[in-house]
Amino acid sequence: MRKDKEKVVDEVWTEEHVKSFLNVKPHDGSAEDFHMLLKAYQSMRASDFELFVSFFCNDGRDLNTTSKDGRTVLDIVSTHRHGSEYAEILKAGAVR
């Protein structure tokens, strides 16, 4: 069996592509800010995520928003083996 979608590595993200994540909507009733921030983290390299966090904050969004179980994206990222760079980006964004 063949995968129907191949993983794209080292894709170049334009500012418009990064900004497009500000339009991501949840389908499970979770908080909109939480959902778009988590999806950006899951989809972007750290440099692109840093740009996204800048757009996110400038749009008046909440970096401390929580999931249904009360965790922030920083809480989740902090548990991931390769999440430290993303955690630092979130911490820096929170002190703006």
C-alpha positions as CSV (number, residue, x, y, z in Angstrom):
1,M,0.0,0.0,0.0
2,R,1.2,3.4,-0.9
3,K,0.8,6.6,1.1
4,D,-1.4,9.1,-0.7
5,K,0.5,12.1,0.6
6,E,4.2,12.4,0.9
7,K,5.8,14.4,3.7
8,V,7.3,17.7,2.5
9,V,10.6,18.5,4.0
10,D,12.3,22.0,4.1
11,E,9.2,23.6,2.5
12,V,9.7,27.4,2.1
13,W,7.0,29.2,4.1
14,T,6.0,32.7,2.9
15,E,4.6,35.3,5.3
16,E,1.2,34.8,3.8
17,H,1.4,31.0,4.4
18,V,2.4,31.6,8.0
19,K,-0.4,34.2,8.4
20,S,-3.0,31.8,7.0
21,F,-2.8,29.8,10.3
22,L,-4.6,32.8,11.9
23,N,-7.7,31.5,10.0
24,V,-7.5,27.9,11.3
25,K,-10.8,27.0,13.1
26,P,-11.4,24.2,15.5
27,H,-14.0,21.6,14.7
28,D,-14.2,20.1,18.2
29,G,-15.4,23.0,20.3
30,S,-11.9,23.9,21.6
31,A,-10.8,27.5,22.0
32,E,-10.0,29.1,18.7
33,D,-6.7,30.6,19.9
34,F,-5.5,27.3,21.4
35,H,-6.4,25.4,18.3
36,M,-4.6,27.7,15.9
37,L,-1.5,28.0,18.1
38,L,-1.3,24.2,18.5
39,K,-1.7,23.6,14.7
40,A,1.0,26.1,14.0
41,Y,3.3,24.4,16.4
42,Q,2.6,21.0,14.9
43,S,3.1,22.3,11.3
44,M,5.9,24.8,11.4
45,R,9.7,24.9,11.8
46,A,10.8,26.9,14.8
47,S,11.7,30.0,12.7
48,D,8.3,30.0,11.0
49,F,6.6,29.4,14.3
50,E,8.4,32.4,15.8
51,L,7.0,34.6,12.9
52,F,3.6,33.1,13.5
53,V,3.7,34.0,17.2
54,S,4.5,37.5,16.3
55,F,1.5,37.7,14.0
56,F,-0.6,35.9,16.6
57,C,0.3,38.4,19.3
58,N,-0.1,41.4,17.0
59,D,-3.6,40.2,16.2
60,G,-4.5,40.4,19.9
61,R,-4.6,36.6,20.4
62,D,-4.0,34.9,23.8
63,L,-0.8,32.8,24.1
64,N,-2.1,31.6,27.5
65,T,-5.3,30.1,26.1
66,T,-6.0,26.6,27.3
67,S,-7.3,23.3,26.0
68,K,-10.5,21.7,27.3
69,D,-8.3,20.0,29.9
70,G,-6.7,23.3,31.1
71,R,-3.3,22.9,29.5
72,T,-1.6,25.7,27.5
73,V,0.3,25.1,24.3
74,L,3.5,25.9,26.3
75,D,2.5,23.1,28.8
76,I,2.2,20.7,25.9
77,V,5.4,21.8,24.0
78,S,7.4,21.6,27.2
79,T,6.8,17.9,27.4
80,H,8.1,17.2,23.9
81,R,11.7,16.1,23.3
82,H,12.3,18.7,20.6
83,G,10.0,21.4,22.0
84,S,12.5,23.5,23.9
85,E,13.1,26.0,21.1
86,Y,9.3,26.4,20.6
87,A,8.8,26.8,24.3
88,E,11.3,29.6,24.4
89,I,9.5,31.3,21.5
90,L,6.2,31.1,23.4
91,K,7.8,32.4,26.6
92,A,9.3,35.3,24.7
93,G,6.0,36.1,23.1
94,A,4.2,36.0,26.4
95,V,6.4,38.8,27.9
96,R,5.6,41.3,25.1
